[in-house]
Amino acid sequence: MVVRPRRLTRPGRRVGFQPSRRATFETDLGSLGEPSDDQVSDTIKHVVLRLNAIDDGSHPGGAGYDTGEREQLCEYIDETLTEHGFDLAAMAARRGIGRAEIADEWREW
């Protein structure tokens, strides 16, 4: 079972993953098989860059994701990767970072 965040809403604006973007992320993960750390990292990078584009501030009322939304998006990425069998804690340890820092290199929100 894949855990998906609720659609996050604010007056005049909707944020978060649209179903097609979730499907792309999950399809990317499913196609990896037994990936290297670099392949998992590239998949994380792509989803984070897509989220950065949504959060670029050009949307109506857009001041970016709020704290709760950022936490939900990070949880979604983490849980989805875990459900696809990736050991994020081990990958983070091999890279010398904390698990919560796995997307920080690309994340602008």
Secondary structure, 3 states (H helix, E strand, C coil): CCCCCCCEEECCEEECCCHHHHHHHHHHHHCCCCCCHHHHHHHHHHHHHHHHHHCCCCCCCCCCCCHHHHHHHHHHHHHHHHHCCCCHHHHHHHHCCCHHHCCCCCCCC
